[in-house]
């Protein structure tokens, strides 16, 4: 096995290249490696994972005017393997956890309205991809705050392997409308919703154990409509 990272490429940059998002490279390069090895050692690879997103909330406290700067690092779903479904909201190849809701709400004037798994976000497969998550946060103070988001896999979703389907791509919006990837000023009452990608599936979905698919439907991980479309059954 040989590897090449020519000078000037994303994995071997030259000054003054921006490298603040350098950690993102590790969440993509393993997909290429597993894809290259899929025909040789298919039982030892993993489908694409949903990565982590970095979000920062910045402003001044409505109580005493002090400055706050809160970081939130939620994860998408993990890719499936030959023997296991992908785990929900677990990024790969690292295992960090998101800032707890209670800490976020105590440090910034926001209310987390919901934090939930996203149905149908895990890629269909013999082994299903891990589900992504949706987080909705409302500005509850009387002053605007600045939100910066560094998303991932919103154009190209985490891929499946060996016949597995890709996970759902990520999305983000303010008050129900798509917004650009740049720092945004949120007014009191604004709701920022981020939906992180799900992991890719492994193997042909129509070979999934019917008992596992039924468990998925009963748990709300897979809707009957998607079960019928992707797995060929909804019972």
Buried (B, 14 or more C-beta within 10 A) or exposed (E): EEEEEEEEEEBEBEEEEEEEEEBBEEBBBBBEEBBEBBEEEBEEBBBBBBBBBBBBBBBBBEEEEEEBEBEBBBBBBBBBBBEEBBBBBBBBEEEEEBBEBEEBBEBBBBBBEEBEBBBBBBBBBBBBBBBBBBBBBBBBBEEBBEBBBBBBBBEEBBBBBBBBBBBBBBBBBBEEEEBEEEEBEBEBEBBBBBBBBBBBBBBBBEEBEEEBBBEBBEEEBBBEEBBEEBBEBBE
